[in-house]
């Protein structure tokens, strides 16, 4: 079950995301099974993934893709700002999870 983040948790994740490099880029190929698997693996290892949308993905399409990506990965979309999206999925098995 996906738990909802509090506003304080979202704020902390956005702050952390500003310092992160882009982990993956979503281009014109969209959500291929390989892309979903790669992002899912990243989320399992680090809980937070910064995704950059390609230049061909515009406005409302970003929001729709954001919902699609987060649903496919059972993750929470922390924020979509411009062409950048921040995803979070808790992994309590990590040595140092972000939220306990």
Secondary structure, DSSP 4 states (H G I P E B T S, - for coil): -PPPPPHHHHHHHHHHHHHSPP-EEE-TT-S-HHHHHHHHHHHHHHSEEEEEE-TT--HHHHHHHHHHHHHHHT-EEEEEETTEEEEE---TTSTT-S--
